[in-house]
Amino acid sequence: MPKEYKQILPVENDNRVSAQFGLVPFSVMEFVIKPKWKCAYFKQNENEVRRSKDAHWLASLKLSEFSSAVCEFIIRYWSLKNAVIVDPFAGRATRAIISARWNRQYYGYEISPSTYDRCLTHFKSIGVNPTLYLNDGCLMSDTSNDFAHLVMTCPPYGDLEKYESVTGQLSDIKDYDSFLLKIKECITNVYRVLKPGGFSCWVVADWRDSDGYKAFTNDTFNIFRSVGFKPHDTIILKNNSPFAALQTYKCACKRITTKIHETLLVFRKPGELDITGLEIDSKSTIFDYTDDSQVNNINHIQNI
């Protein structure tokens, strides 16, 4: 019997940590996209191009996707079965679908009408029904106070990627300080919608643009603290960036490094988390990938 520790969330004493959560929780992780989660992505639209078609390197590069493996780990490690998850920047279906498959109650916000419509179509095609609001995730006006056990998201990185222009679209903001004000508005509302003791997990990264280096990870960390959150953990997520090998000479000339990681920031709202009605995941609660009908459905979705 392992040593007993004070638990924030329960852990199975008769099961290895790696078996219960899918990996060993080290502070530096490298995730591989699991084939079983191909159904969590929808096909790229030909109009979704974040670089010009005549760019010298990686022309017509498509919009980035949130790692299904990172998403699965966050859900399994910082929440329990039946937990309520709120996502202020839902994006392209991945976190919603994996949350639903792991028996979480997902509520996401997507400000882009075209992405919202495509998500709903994709949800229907694979038989999941997470809640998605066509609304501003910085405000989360459809979500009541003290509602979520976990807030999980990845915000836009300024205007590095261009999304559909609508009122409130963060990628339309050119000024970094103005962008951070919107991030603070969002984090303030994250504090509002989280239950006392609840977790907030944000995947963030730094970047450079024509105005210089943007220390977004540090700025986000400081905003969380200023709003009242308690820092809980940080994890370095190693990435295989398509730009990394192309930028080594440029970086050497400028004496900078090419970024091949993101950071998972974990915060808690002060208080004790009420987990009444929540359960540890077991084999009976996990989506059964060996069920023929489900596997065939996934294979069908992969070919759409």
Residue frames relative to the residue before (quaternion, step in Angstrom):
aa qw qx qy qz dx dy dz
M 1.0000 0.0000 0.0000 0.0000 0.00 0.00 0.00
P 0.3987 -0.7269 0.4984 0.2536 3.64 -0.70 1.00
K 0.6476 -0.5092 0.3981 0.4035 3.51 -1.29 0.37
E 0.4003 -0.7162 0.5214 0.2345 3.56 -1.02 0.82
Y 0.0729 -0.7763 0.6257 0.0237 3.55 -0.97 0.90
K 0.5863 -0.5322 0.4525 0.4101 3.53 -1.24 0.34
Q 0.2237 -0.8194 0.5218 0.0793 3.55 -0.72 1.10
I 0.3223 -0.6952 0.6103 0.2008 3.52 -1.08 0.87
L 0.7438 0.0250 -0.0084 0.6679 3.53 1.12 -0.89
P 0.5652 -0.6402 0.3951 0.3385 3.60 -0.99 0.72
V 0.1667 -0.7511 0.6334 0.0834 3.54 -1.25 0.64
E 0.4584 -0.6742 0.5016 0.2895 3.58 -1.00 0.78
N 0.3560 -0.7650 0.5001 0.1946 3.58 -0.61 1.12
D 0.7334 0.4142 -0.2252 0.4898 3.59 1.14 -0.59
N 0.6762 0.4329 -0.2892 0.5213 3.57 1.20 0.44
R 0.5098 -0.6489 0.4674 0.3173 3.55 -0.97 0.85
V 0.5908 -0.5893 0.4181 0.3590 3.57 -1.07 0.76
S 0.6656 0.5130 -0.3124 0.4430 3.59 0.89 -0.88
A 0.6552 0.4985 -0.3111 0.4748 3.58 1.08 -0.67
Q 0.6790 0.5067 -0.2971 0.4404 3.56 0.97 -0.83
F 0.8156 0.2662 -0.1087 0.5020 3.58 0.92 -0.91
G 0.5991 -0.6166 0.3477 0.3741 3.58 1.23 0.07
L 0.7888 -0.0294 0.0080 0.6139 3.59 1.27 -0.26
V 0.5582 -0.5676 0.4717 0.3792 3.54 -1.33 0.08
P 0.4004 -0.7599 0.4576 0.2301 3.64 -0.70 1.00
F 0.0685 0.7892 -0.6001 0.1113 3.55 0.19 1.32
S 0.5900 -0.6212 0.3976 0.3285 3.58 -1.23 0.46
V 0.7150 0.2598 -0.2197 0.6108 3.58 1.32 -0.10
M 0.0178 0.8207 -0.5672 0.0672 3.58 -0.66 1.11
E 0.1300 -0.7459 0.6469 0.0906 3.51 -1.23 0.63
F 0.1522 -0.8240 0.5445 0.0370 3.55 -0.50 1.22
V 0.2196 -0.7311 0.6314 0.1365 3.51 -1.20 0.69
I 0.4775 -0.6625 0.4888 0.3068 3.58 -0.88 0.93
K 0.3267 -0.7735 0.5175 0.1645 3.56 -0.68 1.13
P 0.5338 -0.6565 0.4244 0.3226 3.61 -0.83 0.94
K 0.6073 0.5861 -0.3661 0.3919 3.59 1.04 -0.67
W 0.7215 0.4443 -0.2533 0.4667 3.61 1.16 -0.47
K 0.2971 0.7552 -0.5328 0.2400 3.61 1.10 0.46
C 0.6109 0.5589 -0.3535 0.4353 3.58 1.15 -0.53
A 0.6098 0.5764 -0.3498 0.4167 3.61 1.24 -0.27
Y 0.6844 0.4087 -0.2813 0.5343 3.59 1.28 0.01
F 0.2074 -0.7524 0.5935 0.1966 3.56 -1.12 0.49
K 0.6794 -0.5352 0.3320 0.3764 3.49 -1.22 0.65
Q 0.5154 -0.6488 0.4689 0.3059 3.53 -0.97 0.89
N 0.3851 -0.6967 0.5609 0.2273 3.54 -1.07 0.82
E 0.5446 -0.6454 0.4224 0.3294 3.57 -0.91 0.85
N 0.6513 0.5182 -0.3206 0.4522 3.60 1.14 -0.48
E 0.6103 0.5666 -0.3481 0.4304 3.59 1.27 -0.27
V 0.2292 0.7550 -0.5695 0.2306 3.55 0.02 1.32
R 0.1730 -0.8158 0.5420 0.1035 3.58 -0.67 0.99
R 0.7073 0.2882 -0.2588 0.5914 3.60 1.29 0.15
S 0.5786 -0.5972 0.4139 0.3705 3.55 -1.08 0.61
K 0.5876 -0.6173 0.4036 0.3329 3.56 -1.11 0.68
D 0.7205 0.4043 -0.2493 0.5052 3.60 1.20 -0.39
A 0.3058 0.7553 -0.5203 0.2556 3.61 1.23 0.42
H 0.5629 -0.6296 0.4171 0.3358 3.59 -1.04 0.79
W 0.7879 0.1916 -0.0880 0.5786 3.58 0.96 -0.90
L 0.8675 0.0151 -0.0253 0.4965 3.56 -1.05 0.90
A 0.0632 0.8204 -0.5607 0.0922 3.55 0.81 1.00
S 0.8393 0.1657 -0.1556 0.4939 3.55 -1.15 0.75
L 0.2180 0.7777 -0.5529 0.2049 3.58 1.05 0.71
K 0.3939 -0.7477 0.4896 0.2148 3.57 -0.84 1.02
L 0.6859 -0.4679 0.3601 0.4255 3.54 -1.33 0.19
S 0.5202 -0.6504 0.4583 0.3103 3.56 -1.07 0.75
E 0.2742 -0.7415 0.5921 0.1565 3.55 -1.29 0.49
F 0.4782 -0.6483 0.5075 0.3056 3.56 -1.11 0.70
S 0.5224 -0.6684 0.4354 0.3013 3.58 -0.89 0.95
S 0.4196 -0.7075 0.5127 0.2461 3.57 -0.76 1.03
A 0.6448 0.5317 -0.3259 0.4421 3.59 1.04 -0.73
V 0.6310 0.5091 -0.3238 0.4876 3.59 1.04 -0.78
C 0.6409 0.5354 -0.3148 0.4510 3.56 0.96 -0.91
E 0.6636 0.5101 -0.3053 0.4541 3.57 0.87 -0.95
F 0.6554 0.5130 -0.3164 0.4551 3.58 0.95 -0.83
I 0.6403 0.5236 -0.3305 0.4545 3.59 0.90 -0.89
I 0.6735 0.5053 -0.2986 0.4494 3.57 0.85 -0.97
R 0.7161 0.4607 -0.2632 0.4534 3.58 0.83 -0.96
Y 0.7297 0.4611 -0.2443 0.4419 3.59 1.01 -0.81
W 0.8091 0.2706 -0.1213 0.5073 3.60 0.96 -0.81
S 0.7525 0.2653 -0.2366 0.5544 3.59 1.15 0.46
L 0.3464 -0.7157 0.5719 0.2020 3.54 -1.36 0.25
K 0.6896 -0.4429 0.3613 0.4447 3.56 -1.30 0.23
N 0.8129 0.2149 -0.2312 0.4895 3.57 -1.04 0.99
A 0.4327 0.7040 -0.4682 0.3130 3.62 1.22 0.01
V 0.4116 -0.6788 0.5549 0.2486 3.53 -1.27 0.57
I 0.0813 -0.7888 0.6092 0.0041 3.56 -0.79 1.10
V 0.1029 -0.7690 0.6290 0.0488 3.57 -0.95 0.94
D 0.0987 -0.7922 0.6023 0.0000 3.55 -0.99 0.97
P 0.2791 -0.8096 0.4906 0.1610 3.63 -0.29 1.19
F 0.7665 0.2222 -0.1388 0.5864 3.62 1.20 -0.44
A 0.1382 -0.8709 0.4651 0.0781 3.55 0.57 1.22
G 0.1883 -0.8330 0.5046 0.1271 3.56 1.02 -0.74
R 0.8343 -0.3285 0.2343 0.3757 3.49 -1.17 -0.78
A 0.7854 -0.4508 0.1675 0.3897 3.55 0.71 1.24
T 0.5626 0.6732 -0.3946 0.2732 3.61 0.99 -0.74
R 0.7264 0.4377 -0.2694 0.4563 3.59 0.64 -1.06
A 0.6171 0.5491 -0.3431 0.4472 3.58 1.07 -0.70
I 0.6971 0.4849 -0.2838 0.4454 3.58 0.81 -0.98
I 0.6847 0.4721 -0.2988 0.4680 3.58 0.87 -0.90
S 0.6029 0.5417 -0.3566 0.4646 3.59 1.05 -0.65
A 0.6672 0.5006 -0.2999 0.4630 3.58 0.92 -0.91
R 0.6594 0.5130 -0.3093 0.4543 3.59 0.94 -0.86
W 0.7171 0.3999 -0.2392 0.5183 3.57 1.15 -0.61
N 0.5402 -0.6848 0.3748 0.3145 3.56 1.18 0.61
R 0.4217 0.6401 -0.5156 0.3829 3.53 0.88 1.06
Q 0.4139 -0.6692 0.5522 0.2755 3.55 -1.23 0.50
Y 0.1002 -0.8418 0.5304 -0.0038 3.54 -0.22 1.32
Y 0.0113 -0.7612 0.6483 -0.0144 3.56 -1.06 0.91
G 0.0184 0.8368 -0.5434 0.0640 3.56 -0.43 1.23
Y 0.2895 -0.7263 0.5992 0.1719 3.53 -1.33 0.44
E 0.0298 0.7679 -0.6389 0.0339 3.54 -1.00 0.94
I 0.2942 -0.8044 0.4983 0.1345 3.55 -0.65 1.15
S 0.6396 0.5219 -0.3224 0.4632 3.58 1.23 -0.39
P 0.4200 -0.7327 0.4691 0.2581 3.64 -0.53 1.09
S 0.6669 0.5048 -0.3218 0.4436 3.61 0.91 -0.83
T 0.6618 0.4861 -0.3072 0.4810 3.60 0.97 -0.81
Y 0.6044 0.5582 -0.3379 0.4571 3.57 1.05 -0.80
D 0.6859 0.4819 -0.2920 0.4605 3.60 0.80 -0.96
R 0.6660 0.5025 -0.3066 0.4582 3.57 0.94 -0.84
C 0.6170 0.5378 -0.3432 0.4608 3.59 1.07 -0.70
L 0.6662 0.5027 -0.3121 0.4539 3.58 0.85 -0.92
T 0.6375 0.5204 -0.3233 0.4673 3.58 1.00 -0.79
H 0.6746 0.4917 -0.2892 0.4685 3.56 0.96 -0.90
F 0.6061 0.5486 -0.3586 0.4508 3.60 0.97 -0.76
K 0.6762 0.5034 -0.2881 0.4544 3.56 0.86 -0.99
S 0.6720 0.5325 -0.3046 0.4148 3.56 0.94 -0.87
I 0.7672 0.3087 -0.1937 0.5278 3.61 1.12 -0.53
G 0.5620 -0.6845 0.3514 0.3036 3.57 1.24 0.35
V 0.5391 0.5577 -0.4593 0.4329 3.59 0.94 0.85
N 0.1921 -0.8115 0.5476 0.0684 3.56 -1.16 0.57
P 0.1096 0.7923 -0.5907 0.1061 3.62 0.59 1.03
T 0.4808 -0.6600 0.4920 0.3020 3.57 -1.20 0.50
L 0.0011 -0.7916 0.6098 -0.0395 3.56 -0.82 1.04
Y 0.1949 -0.7841 0.5832 0.0838 3.57 -0.83 1.06
L 0.3063 -0.6959 0.6144 0.2109 3.56 -1.05 0.79
N 0.4466 0.6679 -0.4410 0.3999 3.54 0.22 1.31
D 0.6491 -0.5322 0.3969 0.3713 3.54 -1.37 0.22
G 0.3339 -0.7798 0.5020 0.1686 3.57 -0.53 1.19
C 0.5625 0.5774 -0.4060 0.4306 3.59 1.19 -0.24
L 0.7110 0.4295 -0.2424 0.5012 3.57 1.17 -0.57
M 0.0648 -0.8312 0.5427 0.1013 3.59 1.05 -0.84
S 0.1317 0.8562 -0.4875 0.1092 3.55 0.99 0.90
D 0.6444 0.5114 -0.3261 0.4657 3.60 1.23 -0.28
T 0.6730 0.4847 -0.2771 0.4852 3.58 1.28 -0.06
S 0.3878 -0.7447 0.5036 0.2036 3.56 -0.84 1.03
N 0.6592 -0.5020 0.3880 0.4036 3.55 -1.30 0.23
D 0.8536 0.1336 -0.0909 0.4952 3.58 -1.25 0.57
F 0.3402 0.7901 -0.4359 0.2645 3.56 1.03 0.87
A 0.8002 0.3473 -0.1384 0.4690 3.58 0.84 -1.03
H 0.4101 -0.6661 0.5648 0.2630 3.52 -1.23 0.61
L 0.7945 0.0851 0.0046 0.6013 3.56 1.16 -0.74
V 0.1137 -0.7251 0.6719 0.0998 3.54 -1.14 0.76
M 0.0097 -0.8061 0.5874 -0.0715 3.55 -0.62 1.19
T 0.2501 0.7835 -0.5412 0.1753 3.60 -0.78 0.94
C 0.1751 -0.7051 0.6629 0.1812 3.48 -1.47 -0.07
P 0.2631 -0.8002 0.5149 0.1590 3.63 -0.31 1.17
P 0.6160 -0.4991 0.4254 0.4365 3.59 -1.23 0.22
Y 0.3636 -0.7003 0.5668 0.2368 3.56 -1.15 0.63
G 0.7636 -0.3234 0.1687 0.5327 3.53 0.31 1.29
D 0.7141 -0.3993 0.3202 0.4776 3.55 -0.88 -0.99
L 0.2459 0.7917 -0.5241 0.1954 3.60 1.15 0.56
E 0.7538 0.1712 -0.1159 0.6237 3.54 1.11 -0.71
K 0.3141 -0.7673 0.5358 0.1596 3.55 -0.94 0.91
Y 0.1044 -0.7915 0.6016 0.0250 3.54 -0.68 1.17
E 0.7417 -0.4104 0.2870 0.4462 3.57 -1.30 0.17
S 0.3935 -0.7383 0.5022 0.2187 3.59 -0.77 1.04
V 0.2064 0.7307 -0.6232 0.1873 3.54 -0.66 1.22
T 0.6596 -0.4831 0.3751 0.4368 3.58 -1.24 0.25
G 0.7996 0.2583 -0.2152 0.4976 3.56 -0.79 1.06
Q 0.4664 0.6842 -0.4460 0.3398 3.61 1.26 -0.06
L 0.3931 -0.7583 0.4711 0.2204 3.59 -0.54 1.18
S 0.6524 0.5275 -0.3382 0.4262 3.61 1.01 -0.63
D 0.5816 0.5618 -0.3781 0.4507 3.59 1.29 -0.06
I 0.5920 0.5811 -0.3626 0.4248 3.60 1.24 -0.29
K 0.2576 -0.8031 0.5240 0.1188 3.58 -0.60 1.13
D 0.6965 0.4623 -0.2632 0.4814 3.58 1.08 -0.75
Y 0.4590 -0.7242 0.4440 0.2603 3.59 -0.67 1.12
D 0.6493 0.5171 -0.3273 0.4516 3.61 0.94 -0.79
S 0.6423 0.5025 -0.3182 0.4834 3.58 1.05 -0.72
F 0.6084 0.5482 -0.3320 0.4681 3.54 1.11 -0.75
L 0.6716 0.5009 -0.2995 0.4564 3.60 0.92 -0.88
L 0.5947 0.5582 -0.3670 0.4473 3.59 1.10 -0.58
K 0.6518 0.4897 -0.3094 0.4895 3.58 1.06 -0.73
I 0.6180 0.5260 -0.3431 0.4730 3.58 1.05 -0.70
K 0.6485 0.5029 -0.3226 0.4716 3.59 0.98 -0.79
E 0.6106 0.5384 -0.3493 0.4640 3.59 1.03 -0.74
C 0.6558 0.5091 -0.3067 0.4655 3.57 0.98 -0.85
I 0.6894 0.4826 -0.2906 0.4553 3.60 0.80 -1.00
T 0.5892 0.5540 -0.3613 0.4642 3.59 1.11 -0.61
N 0.6991 0.4410 -0.2658 0.4961 3.57 0.99 -0.79
V 0.5413 0.5722 -0.4033 0.4658 3.58 1.19 -0.40
Y 0.6365 0.5203 -0.3182 0.4721 3.57 0.97 -0.88
R 0.6563 0.5283 -0.3075 0.4423 3.57 0.98 -0.86
V 0.7628 0.4112 -0.2241 0.4459 3.61 0.75 -1.00
L 0.5915 0.5752 -0.3751 0.4226 3.61 1.18 -0.36
K 0.4761 -0.6194 0.5426 0.3085 3.51 -1.21 0.64
P 0.6030 -0.5208 0.4300 0.4246 3.63 -1.14 0.41
G 0.7982 0.2467 -0.2109 0.5075 3.56 -0.87 0.99
G 0.5055 0.6780 -0.4093 0.3423 3.59 1.28 -0.10
F 0.4548 -0.6940 0.5046 0.2386 3.54 -1.27 0.52
S 0.0998 -0.7433 0.6542 0.0972 3.54 -1.27 0.54
C 0.0666 -0.8078 0.5853 -0.0206 3.57 -0.63 1.18
W 0.0048 0.8039 -0.5916 0.0606 3.57 -0.54 1.21
V 0.2300 -0.7307 0.6270 0.1417 3.55 -0.96 0.94
V 0.0622 0.8117 -0.5693 0.1150 3.57 -0.58 1.20
A 0.0883 -0.7810 0.6155 0.0585 3.55 -1.31 0.24
D 0.4528 -0.6286 0.5495 0.3130 3.53 -1.33 0.31
W 0.0342 -0.7936 0.6056 0.0481 3.58 -1.25 0.28
R 0.3155 -0.7069 0.5939 0.2190 3.51 -1.37 0.19
D 0.0083 0.7578 -0.6519 -0.0271 3.51 -1.22 0.62
S 0.7837 -0.3465 0.2223 0.4651 3.58 -1.26 -0.18
D 0.6849 0.4735 -0.2809 0.4773 3.58 1.22 -0.43
G 0.6995 -0.4667 0.2721 0.4678 3.58 1.25 0.06
Y 0.7479 -0.4179 0.3085 0.4134 3.50 -1.39 -0.25
K 0.1822 -0.7758 0.5988 0.0797 3.57 -0.89 0.98
A 0.1935 -0.8004 0.5621 0.0764 3.58 -0.37 1.28
F 0.0262 -0.8670 0.4975 -0.0049 3.54 0.73 1.13
T 0.6039 0.5629 -0.3632 0.4319 3.60 1.04 -0.69
N 0.6946 0.4609 -0.2689 0.4825 3.56 0.84 -0.98
D 0.6499 0.5192 -0.3210 0.4527 3.58 0.96 -0.82
T 0.6452 0.5095 -0.3171 0.4728 3.58 0.99 -0.81
F 0.6206 0.5468 -0.3280 0.4564 3.57 0.99 -0.88
N 0.6926 0.4798 -0.2801 0.4601 3.58 0.85 -0.97
I 0.6279 0.5240 -0.3434 0.4618 3.60 1.04 -0.69
F 0.6261 0.5343 -0.3413 0.4538 3.59 0.92 -0.82
R 0.6772 0.4840 -0.2977 0.4674 3.59 0.89 -0.88
S 0.6631 0.5233 -0.3168 0.4313 3.58 0.94 -0.85
V 0.6542 0.5155 -0.3039 0.4625 3.57 1.17 -0.62
G 0.6431 -0.5434 0.3200 0.4344 3.59 1.19 -0.42
F 0.4804 0.6735 -0.4352 0.3552 3.59 1.28 0.02
K 0.3476 -0.6945 0.5860 0.2314 3.54 -1.30 0.46
P 0.4365 -0.6778 0.5126 0.2953 3.62 -0.76 0.94
H 0.1589 -0.8179 0.5500 0.0571 3.56 -0.89 0.94
D 0.7848 -0.1960 0.1592 0.5660 3.60 0.92 -0.84
T 0.1116 -0.7421 0.6487 0.1264 3.54 -1.37 0.25
I 0.0820 -0.7813 0.6185 0.0183 3.56 -1.06 0.83
I 0.3191 -0.7270 0.5773 0.1906 3.56 -0.95 0.92
L 0.1565 -0.7889 0.5923 0.0484 3.56 -0.77 1.11
K 0.2710 -0.7829 0.5403 0.1476 3.57 -0.44 1.20
N 0.1457 -0.7928 0.5904 0.0414 3.55 -0.95 0.97
N 0.3086 -0.6890 0.6120 0.2356 3.52 -1.29 0.41
S 0.1133 -0.8369 0.5346 0.0325 3.55 0.19 1.31
P 0.4550 -0.6856 0.4889 0.2898 3.62 -0.91 0.83
F 0.6520 0.5267 -0.3099 0.4489 3.59 1.23 -0.40
A 0.5059 0.7175 -0.4125 0.2431 3.59 1.12 -0.65
A 0.7301 0.4344 -0.2556 0.4613 3.58 0.67 -1.07
L 0.6531 0.5354 -0.3120 0.4353 3.59 1.13 -0.58
Q 0.7340 0.4639 -0.2180 0.4455 3.56 1.18 -0.54
T 0.4191 0.7537 -0.4533 0.2256 3.61 1.20 -0.11
Y 0.6725 0.4867 -0.3148 0.4602 3.60 0.91 -0.83
K 0.6383 0.5212 -0.3188 0.4683 3.57 0.94 -0.89
C 0.6651 0.5033 -0.3077 0.4578 3.58 0.92 -0.90
A 0.6464 0.5199 -0.3266 0.4530 3.58 0.96 -0.84
C 0.6353 0.5333 -0.3289 0.4515 3.58 0.99 -0.81
K 0.7528 0.3783 -0.1949 0.5022 3.57 1.00 -0.82
R 0.3630 -0.7488 0.4684 0.2967 3.60 1.36 -0.10
I 0.4942 0.5838 -0.4740 0.4362 3.54 0.88 1.08
T 0.4111 -0.6907 0.5281 0.2740 3.58 -1.28 0.04
T 0.4224 -0.6650 0.5451 0.2867 3.53 -1.20 0.52
K 0.4169 -0.7564 0.4565 0.2139 3.56 -0.75 1.06
I 0.0009 0.7942 -0.6064 0.0391 3.57 -0.77 1.09
H 0.7006 0.3985 -0.2959 0.5126 3.57 1.07 0.65
E 0.1889 -0.6920 0.6731 0.1800 3.47 -1.44 0.27
T 0.3394 -0.7272 0.5559 0.2166 3.57 -1.29 0.18
L 0.2491 -0.7326 0.6150 0.1515 3.52 -0.99 0.90
L 0.1392 -0.7907 0.5948 0.0399 3.57 -0.50 1.25
V 0.0868 -0.7986 0.5954 0.0126 3.56 -0.83 1.03
F 0.0051 -0.7921 0.6084 -0.0489 3.55 -0.79 1.11
R 0.2072 -0.7497 0.6092 0.1547 3.55 -1.33 0.36
K 0.4153 -0.6440 0.5804 0.2756 3.49 -1.21 0.66
P 0.5366 -0.6388 0.4258 0.3502 3.64 -0.82 0.86
G 0.6078 0.5438 -0.4298 0.3876 3.53 -1.15 0.71
E 0.5206 -0.6109 0.4954 0.3322 3.55 -1.36 0.02
L 0.3870 -0.7419 0.5056 0.2103 3.56 -0.82 1.03
D 0.2870 -0.7429 0.5849 0.1537 3.56 -0.81 1.06
I 0.0711 -0.8255 0.5599 0.0059 3.60 -0.48 1.18
T 0.2170 0.7884 -0.5375 0.2060 3.56 1.15 0.60
G 0.8080 0.2395 -0.2008 0.4994 3.58 -0.83 1.01
L 0.6257 0.5200 -0.3420 0.4702 3.59 1.27 -0.06
E 0.1694 -0.8005 0.5718 0.0593 3.57 -1.14 0.64
I 0.5343 -0.5700 0.5057 0.3659 3.54 -1.28 0.41
D 0.5118 -0.6324 0.4782 0.3310 3.57 -1.03 0.74
S 0.0299 -0.7672 0.6405 0.0176 3.54 -1.07 0.78
K 0.7154 -0.4403 0.3017 0.4509 3.57 -1.26 0.17
S 0.6656 0.5206 -0.3089 0.4364 3.56 1.05 -0.69
T 0.7004 0.4604 -0.2714 0.4731 3.59 1.20 -0.40
I 0.6128 0.5729 -0.3340 0.4299 3.57 1.29 -0.26
F 0.5861 -0.5747 0.4390 0.3653 3.56 -1.06 0.74
D 0.3297 -0.7761 0.5137 0.1584 3.55 -0.71 1.12
Y 0.2093 -0.8195 0.5248 0.0956 3.57 -0.24 1.27
T 0.6286 0.5380 -0.3450 0.4431 3.58 1.25 -0.16
D 0.4929 0.6444 -0.4347 0.3909 3.58 1.28 -0.11
D 0.4883 -0.7177 0.4085 0.2821 3.57 -0.58 1.18
S 0.6660 0.5118 -0.3218 0.4369 3.58 0.88 -0.87
Q 0.6688 0.4880 -0.3025 0.4722 3.57 1.02 -0.79
V 0.6477 0.5118 -0.3200 0.4648 3.57 0.96 -0.83
N 0.6518 0.5065 -0.3196 0.4652 3.58 0.93 -0.84
N 0.6288 0.5312 -0.3329 0.4601 3.56 1.06 -0.77
I 0.6416 0.5125 -0.3193 0.4730 3.57 0.98 -0.83
N 0.6521 0.5090 -0.3237 0.4592 3.60 0.91 -0.87
H 0.6314 0.5293 -0.3331 0.4585 3.56 1.04 -0.73
I 0.6713 0.5023 -0.3039 0.4524 3.56 0.90 -0.94
Q 0.6195 0.5606 -0.3516 0.4222 3.60 1.02 -0.74
N 0.7295 0.4472 -0.2311 0.4631 3.55 1.10 -0.70
I 0.4752 0.6794 -0.4436 0.3404 3.59 1.26 -0.05
